[in-house]
Every structure is written in C-alpha cells, then in structure tokens.
Amino acid sequence: MHRVVFVYANDPEPILLERMSALEDTGRYETYAVYWHRTGSPLSIPWSSALDAGRFIQIELPDPRGGLLRRLFLTARYVLSLRRELKKLNAEVITPIYPDMLFAAKLAMLGRSKVPMMYELWDVIGAEIPDRFVKRFTRKLMQGLRAVFVTSEGYDTKYLQPNGFISETTKVVYASNSPAGWKFRAPESSEDKPELTVAYIGQIRVAPQLQNLVTAVGSLHEIGLQIKLLIAGGGQESDWIKSLSESSEFIDYRGPYDFQKDAEMLYSESDVLFAVYPQQQFNYRVHWARRGHQAILSGIPLIVARGSVMGRYIDEHGLGWLVDDDSPAELESLLAMIAENRADVMTHRTDSESILSEHKFESYQDRVVAEYDALFE
C-alpha cells in the first residue's frame, strides 16, 4: 500500500478525516496526519475518527498566534518535529493543508529525496490580489505541486489562475468541503414546534454578523415572538457567547462539539441556519461553507450574504434568504417574517437529487482518489 501523509496546523477537521478515509477505503493507501495540537488554544476542536489512533501524530506546541518572533520560533520547532516524523513515516506522498503547512513541509524535506506533494486549499487568507512580495513567495512555494484540491471553484478562477500561482503541470481539482455519509433530513413541517430555532453552528468569532444575529433575535424575543438562537462551536470568542447565554434566555449555547458524534443532532434541532460572512473579505465572497452543504442536505433553509457565491446559489435554487452582510435592520425584519410565517420555512428546500448530490462528498471522492492513483501509474 502507498503511504500518504497529511500535514495540518490544527486538530483534524472533518474534511481532513474524510479525505483520509476516501483513500483508505480503496485498500491501496495507508494515510497519516501529522498535526499541530495547539496547547490551550480555543481553536482546538473535539474530534473523533474510525481510523486507528496510530494514524494521527500529534506535535504538541503552544498556539503560534501573537508577535512575529513567537510565530517564527514556534514554527521552527514544528518544522524540526515534522522533519523527524516524516522521516519515520517514509511517506510516498505528502499533502500539506494551507500555505503555512506547505512551507513547513518543504522546509522539513530540505536535503532529502523528492517526494510528490499534493496540496489542499480550503480557504484563502489575505487579499484576492496579494502584494508583489507575497505573490512571488507564493509562486515559488507552489512550484512542483502535482495537484491542488480546492473547496471552491472560485479559488482557482479568481485566485490561483489570475495570480499565476500554479504552472501548467499542476492540476487543480474541485473537491467540495461537503460531508460524507450525511443522513439527517428534516421533516417537511415544523409548525408544531413552539418556537423558531435559528442556528449558528461553527467557529465563533466576534464579527458584526454574529453580533447582529444575537441583537436581532433578542429584540424579537423581547416583543413576544417565539424565537430562540442555538449556537454550537468553539473559537477564540466562545467565552463571549457563553457569557451572553448565561444572562439571555433566548440563547442556547452548546459549546464545542465533535462533528462525528454531534453534528446531525444539532441540525435536527434547527429550523433555519445562519451562514452570513463578511463580504469585504475575498475568501468569504467566494467560499462554500461546510454548514451550507449540511443545511441543504438536511432540508434546512439558509440565511446567507447577498453578493456571495453561496448567496447566488441559494437564491437561484430557492434554498433560503439573502441579506446584506452588515444590515441589522434587514436581518431583524427577515427573522420576524420567518417567525410569523412558519409554513413558508419548509418551502425553501429541495428534493432534487441532482442538486443534493452537489453537496455530498461521495460525489467528489473518486476524483480525489484518481489524482493519487495517477502518481503511481
């Protein structure tokens, strides 16, 4: 069997576990993840996997966020540990995730025989068109990659190609950040539920979008509408939402959750899913949030940002509602309309298998495996 090693800068996320399982299930690959467990970091998430625990190699170091010297020092320590682990594993393919881990993996392999590298790009950090230094550095960093897997086609057409980051010999493959084996499907009517549950499920950030949601739901609750906010997830600002929930009866905060064990249960308690992201950031204009895929598969309507790739898709297929990304009044008005017209909620869903299949990882796993197979033909 061929040995593939993924390199990641945090605890394993569902998409990483699904990539590993897709390769393992062929019987042709043995996969490992070498990951940076950030001691005491709020970004660390609960996780579990059916894969053997020995496939996950934890490098435990403090969170590198902070000053430049701290980041450089901790990254150097990580690279040294990664170099030792890659030598022990004798990888046949290395797949870093995000630019920092691509840089770390290339440093860790200096002076050693060349090993094919794939690359996973799940988000774009920074500007759509970077400054000259970043552009040159990124082009150099991405030289020699065999394939790049992107979770939004916009990462290819609006970022990789216009900036000249990849050569003609590097294949870009769209492989969605959609769930594998998703089973939950909401019943066609939720009118018998006493109140409307608006859900925010994912990393918690103190951004205007989440603050607007909390304010809007709180205002509607105060005037007597039966509405509540379900929030689940960790993150650097989770203490903020935890504190709010302790003093606000309309907020039900569940804390960090294990995707494999808890995600479908959380969606089963949700009527509408909030997925509005700040549109001044390039990444959020073109990305596809995992929660969007999961909501569509679950038959749960979405509230998303107007002008985004997700927004255009949701609008085209009638799968939810659009709002400006920073308009508290518009959001409150929309939520009031939804709460007062519960029968309308479940009309914003689809049973079209051609649409639903776009949001299942099973529709993409063969193309992921094919790129690895091509390395050994």
JOQUIGI-V961589 format. One record per residue. N is the residue number from 0. RES is the residue in one letter. SS is DSSP state (alpha for helix, beta for strand, coil for the rest). Layout:
N_RES_SS + N_RES_SS
This chain:
0_M_coil + 1_H_beta + 2_R_beta + 3_V_beta + 4_V_beta + 5_F_beta + 6_V_beta + 7_Y_beta + 8_A_coil + 9_N_coil + 10_D_coil + 11_P_coil + 12_E_coil + 13_P_alpha + 14_I_alpha + 15_L_alpha + 16_L_alpha + 17_E_alpha + 18_R_alpha + 19_M_alpha + 20_S_alpha + 21_A_alpha + 22_L_alpha + 23_E_alpha + 24_D_coil + 25_T_coil + 26_G_coil + 27_R_coil + 28_Y_beta + 29_E_beta + 30_T_beta + 31_Y_beta + 32_A_beta + 33_V_beta + 34_Y_beta + 35_W_beta + 36_H_beta + 37_R_beta + 38_T_beta + 39_G_coil + 40_S_coil + 41_P_coil + 42_L_coil + 43_S_coil + 44_I_coil + 45_P_coil + 46_W_coil + 47_S_coil + 48_S_coil + 49_A_coil + 50_L_coil + 51_D_coil + 52_A_alpha + 53_G_alpha + 54_R_alpha + 55_F_beta + 56_I_beta + 57_Q_beta + 58_I_beta + 59_E_beta + 60_L_beta + 61_P_beta + 62_D_coil + 63_P_coil + 64_R_coil + 65_G_coil + 66_G_coil + 67_L_alpha + 68_L_alpha + 69_R_alpha + 70_R_alpha + 71_L_alpha + 72_F_alpha + 73_L_alpha + 74_T_alpha + 75_A_alpha + 76_R_alpha + 77_Y_alpha + 78_V_alpha + 79_L_alpha + 80_S_alpha + 81_L_alpha + 82_R_alpha + 83_R_alpha + 84_E_alpha + 85_L_alpha + 86_K_alpha + 87_K_alpha + 88_L_alpha + 89_N_coil + 90_A_coil + 91_E_coil + 92_V_beta + 93_I_beta + 94_T_beta + 95_P_beta + 96_I_beta + 97_Y_alpha + 98_P_alpha + 99_D_alpha + 100_M_alpha + 101_L_alpha + 102_F_alpha + 103_A_alpha + 104_A_alpha + 105_K_alpha + 106_L_alpha + 107_A_alpha + 108_M_coil + 109_L_coil + 110_G_coil + 111_R_coil + 112_S_coil + 113_K_coil + 114_V_coil + 115_P_beta + 116_M_beta + 117_M_beta + 118_Y_beta + 119_E_beta + 120_L_beta + 121_W_coil + 122_D_coil + 123_V_coil + 124_I_coil + 125_G_coil + 126_A_coil + 127_E_coil + 128_I_coil + 129_P_coil + 130_D_coil + 131_R_alpha + 132_F_alpha + 133_V_alpha + 134_K_alpha + 135_R_alpha + 136_F_alpha + 137_T_alpha + 138_R_alpha + 139_K_alpha + 140_L_alpha + 141_M_coil + 142_Q_coil + 143_G_coil + 144_L_coil + 145_R_coil + 146_A_beta + 147_V_beta + 148_F_beta + 149_V_beta + 150_T_coil + 151_S_coil + 152_E_alpha + 153_G_alpha + 154_Y_alpha + 155_D_alpha + 156_T_alpha + 157_K_alpha + 158_Y_alpha + 159_L_alpha + 160_Q_coil + 161_P_coil + 162_N_coil + 163_G_coil + 164_F_coil + 165_I_coil + 166_S_coil + 167_E_coil + 168_T_coil + 169_T_coil + 170_K_beta + 171_V_beta + 172_V_beta + 173_Y_beta + 174_A_coil + 175_S_coil + 176_N_coil + 177_S_coil + 178_P_coil + 179_A_coil + 180_G_coil + 181_W_coil + 182_K_coil + 183_F_coil + 184_R_coil + 185_A_coil + 186_P_coil + 187_E_coil + 188_S_coil + 189_S_coil + 190_E_coil + 191_D_coil + 192_K_coil + 193_P_coil + 194_E_coil + 195_L_beta + 196_T_beta + 197_V_beta + 198_A_beta + 199_Y_beta + 200_I_beta + 201_G_coil + 202_Q_coil + 203_I_coil + 204_R_coil + 205_V_coil + 206_A_coil + 207_P_alpha + 208_Q_alpha + 209_L_alpha + 210_Q_alpha + 211_N_alpha + 212_L_alpha + 213_V_alpha + 214_T_alpha + 215_A_alpha + 216_V_alpha + 217_G_alpha + 218_S_alpha + 219_L_alpha + 220_H_alpha + 221_E_alpha + 222_I_coil + 223_G_coil + 224_L_coil + 225_Q_coil + 226_I_beta + 227_K_beta + 228_L_beta + 229_L_beta + 230_I_beta + 231_A_beta + 232_G_coil + 233_G_coil + 234_G_coil + 235_Q_coil + 236_E_coil + 237_S_alpha + 238_D_alpha + 239_W_alpha + 240_I_alpha + 241_K_alpha + 242_S_alpha + 243_L_alpha + 244_S_alpha + 245_E_alpha + 246_S_alpha + 247_S_coil + 248_E_coil + 249_F_coil + 250_I_beta + 251_D_beta + 252_Y_beta + 253_R_coil + 254_G_coil + 255_P_coil + 256_Y_coil + 257_D_coil + 258_F_alpha + 259_Q_alpha + 260_K_alpha + 261_D_alpha + 262_A_alpha + 263_E_alpha + 264_M_alpha + 265_L_alpha + 266_Y_alpha + 267_S_alpha + 268_E_coil + 269_S_coil + 270_D_coil + 271_V_beta + 272_L_beta + 273_F_beta + 274_A_beta + 275_V_coil + 276_Y_coil + 277_P_coil + 278_Q_coil + 279_Q_coil + 280_Q_coil + 281_F_alpha + 282_N_alpha + 283_Y_alpha + 284_R_alpha + 285_V_alpha + 286_H_coil + 287_W_coil + 288_A_coil + 289_R_alpha + 290_R_alpha + 291_G_alpha + 292_H_alpha + 293_Q_alpha + 294_A_alpha + 295_I_alpha + 296_L_alpha + 297_S_alpha + 298_G_coil + 299_I_coil + 300_P_beta + 301_L_beta + 302_I_beta + 303_V_beta + 304_A_beta + 305_R_coil + 306_G_coil + 307_S_coil + 308_V_alpha + 309_M_alpha + 310_G_alpha + 311_R_alpha + 312_Y_alpha + 313_I_alpha + 314_D_alpha + 315_E_alpha + 316_H_alpha + 317_G_coil + 318_L_coil + 319_G_beta + 320_W_beta + 321_L_beta + 322_V_beta + 323_D_coil + 324_D_coil + 325_D_coil + 326_S_coil + 327_P_alpha + 328_A_alpha + 329_E_alpha + 330_L_alpha + 331_E_alpha + 332_S_alpha + 333_L_alpha + 334_L_alpha + 335_A_alpha + 336_M_alpha + 337_I_alpha + 338_A_alpha + 339_E_alpha + 340_N_coil + 341_R_alpha + 342_A_alpha + 343_D_alpha + 344_V_alpha + 345_M_coil + 346_T_coil + 347_H_coil + 348_R_coil + 349_T_coil + 350_D_coil + 351_S_coil + 352_E_alpha + 353_S_alpha + 354_I_alpha + 355_L_alpha + 356_S_alpha + 357_E_alpha + 358_H_alpha + 359_K_coil + 360_F_alpha + 361_E_alpha + 362_S_alpha + 363_Y_coil + 364_Q_alpha + 365_D_alpha + 366_R_alpha + 367_V_alpha + 368_V_alpha + 369_A_alpha + 370_E_alpha + 371_Y_alpha + 372_D_alpha + 373_A_alpha + 374_L_coil + 375_F_coil + 376_E_coil
